Amino acid sequence: MQAKVSVVIPVYNGEKFIGRAIDSIFSQTLKPYELIVVNDGSKDGTADELAVFGDRVTVITISNGGVANARNIGIQASTGDYVAFLDADDVWYEDKLEKQFEMFSRYPDVGFCCCDYAYFDPQANSIKSHFARFENDSNFNFDEPLKKTGFPLLLKENFVGTCSTVVFKRALIDQVGLFKVDLRQSEDYDMWIKFSLVTDFVVMSEELLEKKTHETNLTNNFLETMLCHERVLLDLRSNDLAGERLEKLDSKYWSELGKLRYLIGNLFYERSQKMQAFKYYFLGLIACWTLENIKLFSYFFGRKFLRTISFGIIKKN
């Protein structure tokens, strides 16, 4: 099977790291069919850095419209059978594409492949692997098509982690559409859920890239990410492709939505937005009238209520 992989990089003010990212693509043991960089209205020296690569890179320059819009433009310009994303500040290991394409060759019915990656945990002051926390999770089976499919696992969380791990069959876009440009964050989460409705996933246990972390990472705003995450789950109710799946997983859907709202409530509370916090605790409660959910509500609401009426005497753990 001949690999025709289009690589798409969206970049905004990435002069400090875009060259390193592109070098990691041209160092691949399986060469990409094409590399498309969408310069999303950068105001720094990104254009000059891109010019160094000449016609080896297709550069599309647009007015700033956000990462979802930039990825969409890159996808629409691509001509390969597969699309791979790389965030401008991340770095692939040299065998990343080759090993992922081996999975597509081994499982031709699979349309989506992601892999493990390394990242720096500032709290632990150490390098960690993203999938390490799933090693003992019986819901995951690595390096072969997911037994439970991606959909129920994605209802719980965006286990993919970062777009830089992803390779998918371009034909999937014809089935589910492009990224939602009105989602500032979690647009990738929304897309992976839609993909999971129409194809099988392979999740590779091998670490094949390094995710870089810096002060301008969008995902640093965790509260906004979780609010967008909530919107993705709510919008799923109107997705025709999800109808039958949601009927079968109705209780799980509402349970996971409730847990997400408790997390959002905690994040609001730690920002001293207590009214919003308590609103989300009650939204979590009404999402799912089960004993387990009522216990979770009592736990989260009770702890924050005691902290509030004690005027901070009772501190968080």
N, C-alpha and C positions, 0 to 999 in steps of 0.2 A: 504494500500500500504506500503510495507516494504522499508525503505530508505537504499540504499547502496551508500553512498557518500564517494568518495575518495577525501581526502584533499591533495593538493600539495603546498608545501612551497619551493620556490627557495631562497637560502641564500648565500650571499657573505660577508665575514667579519662581521658576525652578532652576535658575542659573547655577546655583551651588551644587546641584546633584543630578541634573538631567544627563550630563555627559557620562557619568558613572553608570547610570541606568542603561543608556544606549550601548555602552561598551559591553555590558553583561549580556545583551541580546546578540551582538555580533560575535561574542565568544562562545555561542551555543554550539554544541556538537551536532545538533540538528538545526540547520540554518532556516530562519523564517522565510516564508515566501515573499513577504513585504513587511515593512515597518512604517506605520503611520503615526505621526506625532501631531496632536491637536493642541496648538498653542492658544490657550483660552484667555486671550487678552492680557498676556504678561506685560508688566511695566518695567521689568528689570532687564538684565542682559540675556534672557533665555533665547531670544532670536539669534543672537550672535553665537551662542553655544551650539545651537542647532545648525547654523550655517557651516560649521567646521566639518560636518559629516557629508556635505554636498548632496549629490543625487542618490546616495545610499538610503536616505530617509525622505519619505514624503511628508512634507510639513504643510499643515492646513492652519492658517491663522484666522481667528475669529474674534469677535467682541466677547468680553467675559460674560458667560452665561451659566457657569456652574459645571461641575464635573459630570453630571448626568447628561447634559446637553453635549459636552465635549466627547464623551464616549459614544453617544448616538451618532455624531457626525463621523467619528472614526469608523464605526461599524458600517455605516452607509457607504463610506468610501472604500471599504475593504472588498477584495475579490477572491480571497482564499476560501477554502471549504471549512476551515476552523478559525476561530478568533481567540486570541490570548490577550489578556490585559496585563499591563505593568504600570503601577503607580510610579510617578517620576522620581520618587525618593527611595524606591526599593531596588534591590539587586538580586537577579537570578543567579543560581549556581549554573555552571556551564552545561550540565546534562539535564537541566530542567525540562526543556521541551522534548528531548529525546525520550526520557523516561515516561512522561505523560502520554506521548503518542504511542508508546508501547502498550499502554492500557487501552487506548482506542482500537489498536490492532487486535488485541486479545479479546476485547468485548465490543464487537462492532455495533451492537444495539445501544450502547451507552452514548449519551449525548453530552455529558458534563463530567469534567474531572477537575478536582482540586487536590492540593497537597499540603503537607505540614510545612511550617516555616519557623525560623528563629526570630526572636525579638528580645529587646532589652527590657527587663522589668526594673524600673527605677526603685520600687519599694524594696525588692530583694537585692538590688544592685548586682544582678546577674543575668546571663543570657538564658532564655527558656525556649522550649518548643511549644507551639500553640496546641497541638493535639495531645500533649502529655496528660492533660486533665481528663481525657476520654479513654485512657488506656484500660481502665477497669469498668468501663461503661458497656454493659451487655447489649445496649441498643445499637452500638457501632460495630461494624465489621469492615476492616480496612482492606484495601488492595483488591477488591472485587466488588461487583454491583451491590449496593446496600440492600440488605434483606428487607428492611422496613421501608425502603425508598426514602428519598430525601424529605418528602412532605411532612410527615409527623415529627421528624427530628427538627425541621426548621420551625415548626410551630413553637417549639420550646426556645430556640435561640438560633442566631446566625452562626452556625458552627464553622462556616467557610472561613470567616475571619477577615480576609482581605482580598480584594479583586486580583491582586498580583499572583495569586495561586491558581487562577481559573483558566481553563481552556474548554471551549464548547463548540459544538457544531453550529456553524452560522445559520443553517436552515431552521434552527429553533426560533430565531427572531421572527421568521414568517408565521410561526404558530402563536407566539405570545406577545409580540410587539417589542418596542424599544424601552429604554429606561424612562421612568417618570421624571420629567424635568422639574416638576413642582415640589419634589422631595429634596430638601437641602441635604439630608442625611438618610441613611437606610435605603437609598435607591437600589443599592446592590442586593440588600436583603429581599426587597420586593421582587427583583429579577430572579434570584435563585429560587424563591418560592414558585414563581410562575414556571420556571424551567422544570421544577420537580413535579409539576402537574402533567408534563408531557414526555418526560424521559427519565431513564435510570441514571443514578450518580455512581461514580467511583471516587472514594476518598482515599488518597494515598498516604500511607503512614510515614513515608520518607520525607525528610526535610529538604526542600529544593530551592529555598530562597531565604534572604534575610530582609525582614521588614525594618526599615529605619524609622526612628521616632525623633521628632523635633517639635519645637514649640508651636509651629503653625499647623500641625496635624488637625484636620477637622474633627476627628474622632475624640480629641481631647475633651470636647464638650459632651460629656456622657449623658447629661440630662436631655439635651436636645436630641441626641441619638435615640434615647429610649422613647421620647415622645413621638418621633418619626416611626419608630418600631411599632408603637401602639397603632398609629394611623395605618401602617401597612396591614396589620392584622384585621383592623376594622374594615378597610377597603376590600379585603379578601371576600367578605360576605357578598359583594356584588359582582364577583368574578365568576362568570358562567363555567369556566373550566374547573373551578374549585367546588362547585355545588355538591356533587356526589361524594367527594372526598370529605367535605365538611360534615355531611350528614352522618358518615360513619365515625367521624372523630369529634362529634359535637361536644361531648363532655370534656375531652382533652383540650379542645380549642378554648372553651370558656375558662377552664381551670388555668391554662397558661396565660390567658389574658388577665385574669385576676392576679396572678403572681407578678406579672409585669407591672401592674398598677401599684402594687405594694412597693415595688422597687422605685417606681417614679415618685411615690409618696415620700419615701425615705430621702430621695435626692432633693425634693422640694424642702423637706424639713431641715436638712443640713444647710440649706441656703437661707434659712430663717423665713421661708415662705410657708408659714404654718397652716394658713387657711387652704392653700392649694394642696398641701400635704394631706390634711384630713379629708379633703374632697376626694383625693385619689384613693385613700383607704376605703372610703365608702363605695367608690366606683368598683374597687376590687371585690368588695363584699357582694354587691348585687350582680357581679358578672357570673357567679357560680354558687348556687345555694346547696352546697354539700357540706358535710361535717368537717372535712379537711379544710375547706376554704374558710368556714366560720372560725375554726381554730387559728388559721393564719391571720385573719382579720383581728381577732382578739389579741394575738401576740403583737402584731405591728402597731395597731391602734393603741393598745393598752400601754405599751412601753413609751410611746411618744406622748400619750396623754399624761402619764406620770411625770415625765420630764418637763412637760409644760407647766403643770400645776405646782411643781416643786421649784419653779423659777431657776432651773439649772442645778439644783442641789443633787438630784439624781442624774448622773452623767451617763453618756453612752459608753458602752464597753470599749 
